[in-house]
Amino acid sequence: MGFNRNRVRSERSQPHVSRRKAVAAVSAALLAGCHSGHDDSSPSIEFTRIPQADPGGREKNDIIEGTVTHARAGHQIVLYAKSGKWWVQPLVSHPFTKLQENSKWTNATHLGTEYAALLVEPGYRPAPVINALPRPGGNVAAVATVPGQKNPPSVTIRFSGYEWRVRDAPSSRGGLNRYDPSNAWTDDKGAMHLRISRSAPDWTCAEVALTRSLGYGTYRWVVRDTSHLEPAAVFGMFTWDYSGGDQGNREMDIEISRWGEPSSKNAQYVVQPYYVAANVARFTIPPGTLTHSFRWEQGRLSFRTTRGRENGEQTPAVAEHVFTSGVPSPGIESIRMNLYVNRNSGSTMRNGAEVVIEHFEYLP
């Protein structure tokens, strides 16, 4: 899952992006041409989603995406963001971005004034920080650069003192779901609303993601009654990291759903991968406002749900569970909240849904 922007939408809503895509593609072609002469089969890189320009953006991250033509087996992408110098992205410990089968690539990046993508051969060892980008040749098959956008490529909203990026692109989570930014908003009391709404002939969903990574600590949400959700609806509070594929994308979930079964328990705690039985703890939430939380520590993940808006040690727990196996380490994960239709269950969405999150809190 992620914020993959489809190209048609991007070009329509961000007309200047297509011009930058062309500039980036031309830059890559010229660099490759200097090395090997004109060759229509030479690999090239194109950006399809460009983060905003921010010279001091190390505290914030965004999604960067693109495509590669004429990629060969074993090729990977190495990303850099420029803030004075070029810094490898998203992390020194995770400098490679995999190409998908359709030759697209997606990852998170810290912000910079410019962005670069290198298409590299197996065995390439990227430098963490460089003054100038390498030219095509040897283990570098292609290079493309692009300036950061003047404005954020996505809608953002403020909630509980943080900036959240609102999803506007389809996702395969739960089956193919479309997302509409108008399905996420804050009210005059500061509460976050997420909605599944009818958009003929189907439904559109909602998702927001924190624009920064917080790491180990306690994450807490106060959520109004979700016990009434239809069996096909899923409300999730979770972490996600594009670069963390070796650790289940660093995904840790509190999910409210019956997964299409009306008689099923309606909530679960999860450490990915979910198909490992010991990584899922199912439970039942009662009606009313609840406080959900997890404490993320090295090798330990402690989930807890309580009634009302308090989560002190003396507050009786509706449910709690501790995982000590498969707990990921921090990377460039972001906290996310979503409300979507589980189309894989066979259950039909009938009336839509709305979830209200009164407050989010993080404690180191």
N, C-alpha and C positions, 0 to 999 in steps of 0.2 A: 504494500500500500504506500501511497505518497502523493505529492502534489504535481502529478504529471499533467502539464498543460497541452491539450491537443493543438496542432498547428493552426487549424482553421480559426479556432477561437482566439489564439494568440495574435494572429495577423489582423483579425477584425478589431479586437479591443486595444491592441497596442500597435498602431500602424508604423511607429518608428522601429519596432523590433525587426520587421522583415528587412529594413534597410541595413540594420546592423548585422543581421544574419548574412546578408550578401557581402558586406565588408569583411566579416570574419572568414567566409568561405574564400573570397578573393585573396585575403592575406595568407591563408593556408596554401592556396594554389601557387601563389607567387613564391612563397618560401620553398615549396616542393620543387617548383620549376628551376629555381636557382641551383638546386642540387642535381637534378637529373634530366632537365629538359622537359618539354611538354609531353605528357603521356596521359591519355584519357583514363587509363586504368590505375593511375596513381591514387593512393588513399587521400581522402580529404575529410575535414571536420566542419560541421555546421552547428551553430548554437540555435536552439529553438526556445529556450527560456533563459533570460539574462537577469541576474540579480541587480539591485540598485547599486549605485556608486556610493561608497562610504569609506573615506580614507582611514578611519579609525574603527573599523567594524569588527574587531576581534571579539567583542561581547555579543554580537548578533550573528545569526546565520540565516541563510535562505537556500532555496532549491535552484540548482543549475542543471540544464538539460541540453542534449544535442543528439546529433546523428553522425554516423560515419559511413562514407561510401568506399567500396573496394577494400574493406577490412579483411585481414587474413587471420587464419587460425592462430590463437595465442595473443593477438593484439589486445591491449588494454589502454585505458585513458589515464593520464596523470593530469590533475588539475592544479592550477596555481591562482592565487589572488594577490594583487599588487597593493601593498601598503608601504610605500617607500621602496621596499624590495619585493621580490616575488616569494610568496610563502606557499609551500605545498599544502593541498587541501584533500580531504577535510582535516586530517590529522597526520602527524609525522609517522605514527604507528600504523596508519591506514592510508597510504598514499595512492592506492590504485582504485580505479572505478571500472567495473566490469561492463563489457558490451553485452547487451541483450541479443537474443536470437535475431531480432529485427534490426540490429545494428544501432539501436538507440542506447543512450546512456543517461543516467540520472544519479545525482548525489547531492549532499548538502555541502555548503561552503561558507566559511566566514567571509564577511564582506570586505571589499577593496575598491579601488578606483577603476581597475581593469581586471579582466579574467582571461585565463589562458587554458587551453586544452592541448595536451600532447598525446599523439597516438604512438604507442611504444611497443617494441618487440619484447618477447619473453627474455628475462634476464636483465632488463633495464633497471638501474638503481637510481631513483630520483633524489636530488639533493633537497634537504629540508628548506633551505633558503638560498636564493640566487639573485645576483644583480641583473643578469640578462638571461633571456630564454635561449635554450639551445636551438640550433638550426636543424632542419631535416637532414638526416644522414646517419649511417650506422644503425643504432638501435632506436632512433627516432624517425618514425615513418611520416609524420605530418605534424604541423604546429598551427594553431589558430588562436587569435586574440580578439577581444572585443571590449569596448568601454562599458563600464557599468551604466545602468539606466539612471536617469535623473529622478525618476519616481519609482516606488516599489511596484513590482509586476503583479502583486496581489493586493486585495483589500485587507487592511489590518484594523483591529478594534482593540480597545483597552478594556481589561477586566482584571479586577483584584490587583491593580498596580503593575500589571504586565501587558506587553504587546503580544497579540495573537494574530496569526496569519489565517485567513479564511479560505477554505478550499473552494475552488471553482472548476475543477476538472474531474472526469470520471475516475472511478476506482473499481478494482475487481474484488474488493473485500465484500463478502456476502453475495457474490455474483456481481454482474455489471451494474453499478449504481452511478447516477448522475448527481452532481452537487451544485447547489445554487447559493451564492453568497448571501442572498436575502433571507436564507433560512437560519442565519446566525446573527444575533444582535444583543445589545445590553439595554435594559430598561432604565427608568429614571432613578431607581434605587440601586443600580449597579449590578444587578443580577444578569447572568448570561442565559439566553434562551437559544435552544437548538430545536429545530423542527424538521419533521418529514411532511412535505406538503404535496398536494396534487398538482401536477403540471401535465395536462393532457398530452398523450394518453396514459401517462405513467406517474411515478413519484420522483421527487427530488429530495436529497438528503442534506445533512449539515456536518461540517467538521472544522475545528479550529486547532491550530498548533502554536505552541510557544515559539517565539523567534530567538530564543537563547537556550543553551544547554545548562542544566543545573547540577547534575551529578549526584553523588551520594547524599542522602538526607531523607527527611520526612515530607511526603506529599499528601495533602489533605483537601477534600472537597466536601462542601455542605450542599446536599441535593434534595430538592423537594420530591414528594411522592412519585416513585417510578414503578410501584407495584402493579399499576393498571396498564402497563404497556401491552400492546397486542403481541401474540406469540411470534409474529414475523419481525417485530422491531428489535433492534439492538442498540443499547446505549453503552458506550465504552469510555473509560478513563485509562490512558495507557501511555507508554513510551514507545518511540520508534526511531531507528537510526538506519539510514540507507547504507552506510558503510559497515554496518555490524552484522553482515550475513553469516559470519562464522560464529556469532553468538545469538542466533535467532533474531537478528536485527535489533538486539537489545530491547525486545518487546516484553513488557510486563503489564498485565491487564487486570482491571476491575471491570467486569462486563455484566450488564443487567439485561437478561434475555431468557426466554423459554426455548429459543432456537427452534421455533415452529411447533413445539409440543405443549398444548395447553395445560397438561397435568404435570409438566416437568418443574423442577426447581428453577427459580428465576434469576439466579446470580451465580457468578463464579470468579475465583481468583486464578490467574494463569501466569506461568512463566513459560515462554516459548522454547521449544516447539510443543504445541498443545497436544499432539498425538502421543506424547509420552504420558501414560496414565498418571504418574506421580506428579506431573506438572500442572494438574488441574484440581481445584478444590471447589465443588459445587455447594451451594447453600440457598436458603430462601430468605428474601427480605420481606419485612412486613410493610403495611401502608404507613405513610407519614414521612416527615423529613428525616433524613439519615446523614450521618457523617462517615465517609469512606476515607481510608488512609492506607498508605504503606510506608514502611521504614526500610530504605535501601542502604545496606552496609556491605562491606566486603564479605562475600560468601554467605550472606544472609538477607532474606527478604521477608518482612513481617507485615501481613495484611490484617486490617481490622475494620469492622463496621459497627457503628453504635447508633442508637436512636437519638433524635434531636440534633442540636447544633453543638454539643459538647463532646470532646473526645479525650477527657482526662483519664488517668489510670484507674480511677474509681468508677468510671462509667461502665455499666455492664455491656458486654459485647453481644451483638446480634450474631456475629460470626467473626472468626479470626483463624489465621493459618500462617505457619512459618515454613518457608522453603529454604533449604540449605544446599540443594544440588541444582546445578545449572544456572545459578545466579550470575548475570553478566557483570562485567566491569564497565565503568563509565567510558563513553566515547563522545560522539556529537549528537546524542539522542535528544529528542524534544518531547515534552509532555503534550498530549493531544486529547481532545474530547470529540466524540462523534456520535451521531444518531443516524442509523441507516437501516435499510430493509434487507433481511436475510432471505435472499431469493433462492438459496440452495435448500431450504427446508421443506418446500412444497406447500407451506402455509401462505395465504394471501393477505396482503395488507388491505385493510378495509377503510379505516377512518383517519389515517395519518397519526402523528404523535408530536408531542412537545415535551421537552425536559427543561427544567429551570435549575441552574447551578447558582446558588446564592453567593458562594465564596470559594476561592482557591487559595491555598497557603502552602508555602515551602519553608522548611526549617532545616538548616544545614546539620 
